[in-house]
Amino acid sequence: MRDVGEKDQRVRLSRLALGALSGALAGFAALAVAELVAAGVRPQAGPVVAVGGASIDATPAGVKDWAVRNFGTDDKLVLQLGILGVLAVLALALGVLALRFRRAGAAGVLLFGVVGAVAAVSRPDSTGPADALPSVVGAVAGALLLYVLVCRLTTAKRAPAPDPGTREAGEGSPASEGWDRRGFVLVAASAAAASAVVGALGRSLNASRGQDAVSSRRNIVLPPPRSSAPPVPRRAGLRIPGISPFITANGDFYRVDTALVVPKVDATSWRLRVHGKGVRRPATYSFDDLLRRELIERDITLTCVSNEVGGPYVGNARWIGVPLRDLLAECGVEPPSRGGPADQLVARSVDGMTIGSPVEDLMDGRDAMLALGMNGEPLPFQHGFPVRMVVPGLYGFVSACKWIEDIELTTFDAYDPYWVKRGWARRAPIKTESRIDTPKPFARPAAGTVMIAGVAWAQHRGIDAVEVRVDDGPWLQARLADEDTHDTWRQWSIPWQATRGTHTLTVRARDRTGAVQTARRTRTIPDGASGRHSVVVTVD
């Protein structure tokens, strides 16, 4: 009798495993079909991207900040892997459920399709009901496959019933029933192979959708700017191992945004609309229109508001673009100081992001621009191709709209952009900050002369001095590298006669207004972190 019970237990576990496998195959098929359908609609309509975007929008600001702090530029990959992990667990559970309730299991798959469809059509960049198709079609395919697979597990020949006089407990129970092994294996293998082919085809087609954009970028030749950036002073970049390069290469420049799929916009069809309150002459510009204007070239350091004290989300590049002040003036816009009715410019991206900037700051004479190029080439896609905003002195979340396609003049009272709705500040000038690049935290330099070096920034004010302290000793003046402009960061260094033991190195900067970098620690929310960067090293 015990042998029979153990056999029934093994049969039950086997069927549960096969049910879970059925759910996994159904989920795989649903995502593969959705990927293919999204290629015919648009990549951003895919269920993982749509649900991921909706998740980002619904995530509290503190959690977003934690994700950026801990995962950096991999935060989007972690989110998508998390979504896929949750879907995998739910698919396994639905497969097991379908063993007893076929229709309920299939309905569960359809329900997730509804969730994906709602997320897709409710996104700010949704193009309409067609965005629901990938999730819906994929869910239908997955539900049908689950139903067919479970049928192979639950409808089969029953083993001949033993003689009633000799039947032992456990025999003839559902767990001892046979199942259509051949049919299940055939359907499962075929579905897995077909899903792999369909998914690969969908990814290939989605990738090919951006070829026009890639081609348009490749064909762009940036004209010489009317106003070129002056040569970087020879001593602006210190030759010290471990210090950040004065100019950040495009591939190394930080990227912090909410786009799970980097938009690939064809520059030949791109348009920028300027309209709104106080715009006396609304206008629409093509990329060629901007290329034909008088361009400026400037070195400007950008900083993300999510940058912790001593963090990596700051970089310096040479930008070329259209002066934003001139373009706004051409449209009849006046700053509030000259009677203009609009005090906020809302920039909209092709992915639905909205970023609000103070009109007064954009028109006060600083080199705010619609950037077309970065470090001598057209903007990389991940940094906003074909056009983005660059405004020295303001954190990116209130100025640096990437993939921009719309500019609306309005007021701070009338409209709250994306980040303001989530608890961030309306106005956010960049704080005076400094960072130790070398030695690294927990480094073990040898006793003797150790070079301490790093960067400091106070965009649109400039850095006047940097000081370093060892443990609780006096503040020592560091040597500043030559300044490029007051809109770029500034390198600094100081030799330290290191003695054996563990030491804490701290840095602070002073900007041209006389303000000294505060020691008071604050979070990045709502308007940027403050405090002084320090590293602990052990001298051998």
C-alpha positions in Angstrom: 0.0 0.0 0.0 2.9 2.4 0.8 4.4 1.7 -2.6 1.1 2.7 -4.3 0.9 5.9 -2.2 4.4 6.8 -3.1 3.7 6.2 -6.7 0.6 8.4 -6.6 2.7 11.1 -5.0 5.3 10.9 -7.7 2.6 11.1 -10.3 1.0 14.1 -8.7 4.4 15.9 -8.5 5.1 15.0 -12.1 1.8 16.4 -13.3 2.3 19.6 -11.2 5.7 20.1 -12.8 4.2 19.5 -16.3 1.4 22.0 -15.5 4.0 24.6 -14.4 5.9 23.9 -17.6 2.7 24.5 -19.6 2.3 27.8 -17.9 5.9 28.8 -18.6 5.6 27.8 -22.3 2.3 29.8 -22.5 4.0 32.8 -21.0 6.9 32.5 -23.4 4.6 32.3 -26.3 2.6 35.3 -25.2 5.7 37.5 -24.9 7.1 36.2 -28.2 3.9 36.9 -30.1 3.6 40.3 -28.4 7.1 41.2 -29.5 6.2 40.4 -33.1 3.0 42.4 -33.0 4.8 45.3 -31.4 7.1 45.3 -34.4 4.1 46.2 -36.5 2.8 48.8 -34.0 5.9 50.3 -32.2 8.4 48.8 -29.8 7.2 50.9 -26.9 3.8 49.2 -27.1 5.3 45.8 -26.0 3.8 44.6 -22.7 7.1 44.5 -20.8 8.1 48.0 -21.8 4.5 49.3 -21.3 4.2 47.8 -17.8 7.7 48.8 -17.0 7.0 52.4 -17.9 3.8 52.4 -15.9 5.7 50.9 -13.0 8.3 53.7 -13.2 5.5 56.3 -13.2 3.8 54.8 -10.2 7.0 54.3 -8.2 7.5 56.8 -5.3 10.3 59.3 -5.8 12.3 57.8 -3.0 12.2 54.4 -4.5 13.3 55.7 -7.9 16.2 57.5 -6.2 17.2 54.4 -4.4 17.2 52.4 -7.7 19.4 55.0 -9.4 21.7 55.1 -6.4 22.1 51.3 -6.2 21.8 50.2 -9.8 23.0 53.3 -11.7 22.4 53.1 -15.4 21.4 49.5 -15.0 18.2 50.4 -13.2 16.1 49.8 -16.3 17.6 46.4 -17.0 17.0 45.4 -13.3 13.3 46.6 -13.6 12.7 44.6 -16.8 14.4 41.5 -15.4 12.2 41.9 -12.3 9.0 42.2 -14.5 10.0 39.1 -16.4 10.7 37.2 -13.1 7.3 38.1 -11.7 5.6 37.1 -15.0 7.5 33.8 -14.9 6.3 33.0 -11.4 2.7 33.9 -12.3 2.9 31.8 -15.4 4.0 28.8 -13.4 1.2 29.3 -11.0 -1.4 29.6 -13.7 -0.1 26.4 -15.3 -0.7 24.5 -12.0 -4.1 26.2 -11.6 -5.1 25.1 -15.1 -4.7 21.4 -14.2 -7.9 21.6 -12.2 -9.5 24.7 -13.8 -8.6 24.9 -17.4 -10.7 28.0 -18.2 -9.6 29.8 -15.1 -5.9 29.3 -16.0 -6.4 30.5 -19.6 -8.5 33.5 -18.2 -5.6 34.4 -16.0 -3.3 34.7 -19.0 -5.9 36.9 -20.7 -6.1 39.1 -17.6 -2.4 39.9 -17.8 -2.9 40.8 -21.4 -5.6 43.3 -20.3 -3.1 44.7 -17.8 -0.5 45.2 -20.5 -3.0 46.7 -22.9 -4.2 49.2 -20.3 -0.6 50.1 -19.4 0.2 50.6 -23.1 -2.7 52.9 -24.0 -2.4 54.9 -20.9 1.3 55.8 -21.4 1.9 59.5 -22.1 3.4 58.7 -25.5 0.6 56.3 -26.5 -0.4 56.7 -30.2 -3.9 55.2 -29.6 -5.8 52.0 -29.3 -3.4 50.1 -31.5 -0.9 50.2 -28.7 -3.1 47.6 -26.9 -2.7 45.0 -29.7 0.7 43.5 -28.7 -0.5 42.6 -25.2 -4.0 41.4 -26.3 -2.8 39.3 -29.2 0.0 37.9 -27.2 -2.3 37.0 -24.3 -4.8 35.2 -26.6 -2.0 33.1 -28.1 -0.7 32.3 -24.6 -4.1 31.4 -23.3 -4.9 29.1 -26.2 -1.6 27.3 -25.9 -2.1 26.8 -22.1 -5.5 25.4 -22.7 -4.3 23.0 -25.4 -1.3 21.8 -23.3 -3.4 21.2 -20.2 -5.9 19.2 -22.3 -3.1 16.8 -23.1 -2.4 16.4 -19.4 -6.0 15.9 -18.2 -7.8 14.1 -21.1 -6.3 10.7 -21.6 -7.1 7.0 -21.4 -7.9 5.7 -17.9 -6.1 2.7 -16.8 -8.3 -0.5 -16.5 -10.0 -0.6 -13.2 -8.7 -3.5 -11.0 -11.1 -6.1 -9.6 -13.1 -4.5 -6.8 -12.1 -7.3 -4.5 -8.4 -6.7 -4.9 -8.3 -2.8 -5.2 -6.0 -1.2 -2.7 -6.3 2.2 -1.3 -5.0 4.9 -3.7 -5.5 2.9 -6.9 -7.8 4.3 -9.5 -7.4 7.9 -8.1 -6.9 10.8 -10.5 -3.2 10.8 -9.8 -2.9 7.3 -11.4 -4.6 8.3 -14.6 -2.5 8.3 -17.8 -2.0 11.3 -20.0 -1.3 12.0 -23.6 2.5 12.0 -23.4 3.1 12.0 -27.1 0.6 14.8 -27.8 1.9 16.9 -24.9 5.6 16.5 -26.0 4.7 17.3 -29.6 2.7 20.4 -28.8 5.2 21.7 -26.1 8.2 21.2 -28.3 6.5 22.8 -31.3 5.3 25.7 -29.2 8.8 26.3 -27.7 10.4 26.3 -31.1 7.8 28.5 -32.7 7.9 31.0 -29.8 11.7 31.2 -30.1 11.5 31.9 -33.9 8.6 34.4 -33.5 10.4 36.2 -30.6 13.7 36.4 -32.6 11.8 37.7 -35.6 10.0 40.3 -33.5 13.3 41.5 -32.0 14.8 41.7 -35.4 11.9 43.7 -36.9 11.8 46.0 -33.9 15.6 46.7 -34.3 15.1 47.4 -38.0 12.4 50.0 -37.3 15.2 52.3 -36.1 17.3 52.0 -39.3 15.8 55.2 -40.8 16.8 57.0 -37.6 20.3 55.5 -37.7 20.7 56.4 -41.4 19.5 60.0 -40.8 22.1 60.4 -38.0 24.8 58.9 -40.1 24.1 61.4 -42.9 24.2 64.5 -40.7 27.2 66.9 -41.1 27.3 69.5 -38.4 28.1 72.9 -39.8 30.8 75.1 -38.3 29.3 77.1 -35.4 29.0 80.8 -35.7 30.4 81.1 -32.2 33.0 78.4 -31.5 34.1 77.3 -28.0 37.5 78.6 -27.1 40.2 76.0 -26.9 40.4 74.2 -23.6 43.3 75.7 -21.6 46.3 73.4 -21.7 46.3 73.2 -17.9 42.6 72.6 -17.5 43.2 68.9 -17.5 45.6 67.5 -14.9 47.8 64.5 -15.7 47.0 62.6 -12.5 46.1 58.9 -12.6 42.6 58.3 -11.5 41.2 61.8 -12.0 38.2 62.2 -14.2 39.1 63.4 -17.8 38.2 67.0 -18.3 36.0 66.1 -21.3 33.8 63.1 -20.7 33.6 60.8 -23.7 30.1 60.2 -25.1 30.2 56.5 -24.2 31.1 57.3 -20.6 28.7 60.2 -20.1 26.0 59.3 -17.5 22.5 58.5 -18.6 19.5 58.8 -16.2 16.0 58.9 -17.6 12.8 56.9 -17.6 12.9 55.5 -21.1 13.0 51.6 -21.1 13.5 51.7 -24.9 15.8 54.4 -26.2 13.8 56.4 -28.8 15.2 56.3 -32.3 13.8 59.3 -34.1 14.3 60.0 -37.8 15.8 63.4 -38.0 14.3 63.9 -41.5 10.7 63.6 -40.2 11.4 65.2 -36.7 9.6 68.5 -35.9 9.7 70.9 -33.0 6.6 72.9 -32.1 6.8 76.1 -30.1 3.6 77.5 -28.8 1.7 78.6 -25.6 1.2 81.6 -23.4 3.0 84.7 -24.6 4.1 83.1 -27.9 3.1 85.8 -30.4 4.4 83.9 -33.4 4.0 80.1 -32.9 6.4 78.1 -35.1 7.3 74.6 -36.1 10.9 73.8 -36.9 12.5 70.8 -38.8 16.0 69.5 -38.0 17.3 71.2 -41.2 15.8 74.5 -40.1 17.9 74.3 -36.9 21.0 73.3 -38.9 20.6 76.4 -41.0 20.5 78.7 -38.0 23.5 80.3 -36.4 24.9 77.8 -34.0 27.0 78.1 -30.9 29.5 75.7 -29.4 30.1 75.5 -25.7 31.7 73.4 -23.0 29.1 72.7 -20.4 29.0 70.4 -17.4 25.7 68.6 -16.7 24.7 67.2 -13.4 21.8 64.9 -12.5 19.7 65.7 -9.4 19.9 62.1 -8.4 23.7 62.4 -7.9 24.6 61.6 -4.3 27.5 63.5 -2.7 30.6 62.1 -4.5 28.4 60.3 -7.0 29.1 59.6 -10.7 26.2 61.4 -12.4 28.1 64.5 -13.6 29.9 64.9 -16.9 31.5 67.6 -19.1 31.1 67.7 -22.8 31.4 70.1 -25.8 27.9 70.9 -27.1 26.8 72.5 -30.4 23.3 73.9 -30.9 20.9 76.7 -31.4 20.7 79.4 -28.7 17.4 78.9 -27.0 17.0 82.6 -26.2 17.2 83.6 -29.8 14.7 81.0 -30.9 12.2 82.0 -28.2 12.7 85.7 -29.0 12.0 84.9 -32.7 8.6 83.5 -31.6 7.8 86.7 -29.6 8.5 85.3 -26.1 9.6 87.8 -23.4 11.0 86.8 -20.0 8.9 87.7 -16.9 11.4 90.5 -16.1 10.4 92.2 -19.3 6.6 91.7 -18.9 6.3 88.2 -20.4 3.2 86.3 -19.1 4.9 82.9 -19.0 7.4 82.0 -16.3 7.7 78.3 -17.2 8.8 76.5 -20.3 7.5 72.9 -20.5 9.6 70.7 -22.8 8.0 67.5 -24.0 9.9 64.5 -25.3 8.8 61.9 -27.9 8.4 59.4 -25.0 6.0 61.6 -23.1 8.4 63.1 -20.5 7.6 66.6 -19.5 10.3 68.9 -18.0 9.7 72.4 -16.8 12.3 75.2 -16.8 12.2 78.8 -15.6 11.8 81.1 -18.6 13.9 83.8 -16.9 16.9 81.5 -16.6 16.6 80.4 -20.2 16.7 84.0 -21.4 19.1 85.6 -19.0 22.1 85.4 -21.2 23.5 82.0 -20.3 24.3 79.6 -23.1 21.0 77.6 -22.9 20.6 75.7 -26.2 18.8 73.2 -28.2 21.8 70.9 -28.7 22.3 69.1 -32.0 25.8 67.7 -31.3 28.0 66.4 -28.5 31.8 66.2 -28.6 32.0 66.8 -32.3 29.3 64.4 -33.5 25.5 64.4 -33.8 23.9 63.5 -30.4 24.1 59.8 -29.6 20.6 58.2 -29.4 20.9 57.6 -25.7 21.7 61.3 -25.1 18.7 62.7 -27.0 19.2 62.5 -30.8 18.1 64.4 -32.8 17.7 67.4 -30.4 17.9 67.9 -26.6 18.0 70.9 -24.3 21.2 71.8 -22.4 21.1 74.6 -19.8 24.1 75.4 -17.7 23.4 75.9 -14.0 20.2 73.8 -13.7 19.9 70.2 -12.8 18.8 68.0 -15.7 15.3 67.3 -14.3 14.4 71.0 -14.8 16.3 71.6 -18.0 17.8 68.8 -20.0 14.9 67.4 -22.0 16.1 64.7 -24.4 14.4 63.7 -27.6 12.5 67.0 -27.4 9.6 67.6 -29.8 7.4 70.3 -28.2 8.0 73.5 -26.3 5.0 75.1 -24.5 5.2 78.4 -22.7 3.0 78.4 -19.5 3.2 79.2 -15.8 4.4 77.3 -12.7 0.9 77.8 -11.3 -0.8 76.3 -14.3 1.1 73.2 -14.9 3.3 70.7 -12.9 5.7 68.6 -15.1 6.5 64.9 -14.5 9.0 65.3 -11.7 7.2 68.0 -9.8 4.1 65.8 -9.6 6.3 63.3 -7.9 7.6 65.5 -5.1 10.7 67.1 -6.7 11.3 70.9 -6.7 10.0 73.3 -9.4 13.2 75.2 -9.5 16.6 73.6 -8.9 19.9 75.4 -9.5 22.9 73.2 -9.2 24.5 73.2 -5.8 28.3 73.8 -5.2 29.9 70.4 -5.0 33.2 68.6 -5.1 34.4 65.0 -5.4 37.6 63.1 -4.6 38.5 60.9 -7.5 41.8 59.6 -6.2 42.6 57.9 -3.9 39.5 55.7 -4.1 37.5 54.7 -1.0 39.3 52.0 1.0 42.4 52.3 -1.1 45.7 51.2 0.5 48.4 53.6 -0.7 52.0 53.4 0.5 53.3 55.8 3.0 54.9 58.9 1.5 53.6 61.4 -1.0 50.1 60.6 -2.2 48.3 62.8 -4.7 44.7 63.7 -3.7 42.7 64.9 -6.7 39.3 65.3 -8.1 36.7 67.7 -9.6 34.5 70.5 -8.3 31.5 72.2 -10.0 29.2 75.2 -9.5 27.9 75.7 -13.0 27.2 79.2 -14.1 28.9 80.5 -10.9 32.3 79.0 -11.2 34.7 77.4 -8.7 36.9 79.8 -6.8 38.7 77.5 -4.3 38.9 73.9 -3.2 40.2 72.8 0.2 41.1 69.3 1.6 41.2 68.1 5.2 42.9 65.0 6.6 41.1 63.6 9.6 40.3 66.5 11.9 43.3 68.6 10.8 43.2 72.1 9.2 41.7 72.8 5.8 44.5 72.9 3.2 44.3 74.8 0.0 44.3 72.6 -3.1 45.8 73.6 -6.4 43.2 74.4 -9.0 43.6 73.5 -12.7 43.0 76.3 -15.1 39.3 77.2 -15.6 37.7 76.6 -19.0 34.5 78.5 -18.3 32.3 79.1 -15.3 29.9 76.5 -16.8 32.3 73.6 -16.5 33.7 71.7 -13.7 37.3 72.3 -12.5 40.0 69.8 -11.6 42.0 70.2 -8.4 44.9 68.4 -6.6 47.0 68.5 -3.5 50.0 66.4 -2.5 49.7 64.7 0.9 52.5 63.3 3.0 50.7 60.1 4.0 51.5 58.4 7.3 50.7 54.9 8.3 47.2 54.1 9.5 43.6 54.8 8.6 42.7 58.3 7.6 39.6 60.2 6.4 40.0 62.6 3.5 37.4 65.3 3.1 36.9 68.0 0.4 35.0 71.2 0.1 34.7 73.9 -2.6 33.9 77.6 -2.7 32.1 79.2 -5.6 32.5 82.7 -7.1 29.7 84.1 -5.0 31.7 83.3 -1.9 29.4 80.4 -0.8 31.2 77.4 0.7 30.0 73.9 0.1 27.9 73.0 3.1 28.7 70.2 5.5 24.9 69.7 6.1 23.9 66.3 4.5 20.6 66.3 2.6 18.9 63.7 0.3 18.7 64.2 -3.4 15.0 64.8 -3.1 13.6 67.5 -3.7 16.4 69.7 -5.2 19.7 67.8 -5.0 22.0 66.3 -2.4 24.3 68.4 -0.3 27.2 67.7 2.0 30.9 67.1 1.7 32.5 64.1 0.1 35.0 62.1 2.1 36.9 58.8 1.6 38.6 56.5 4.1 42.0 55.1 3.1 44.5 52.9 4.9 48.1 53.8 4.4 50.5 50.9 4.5 
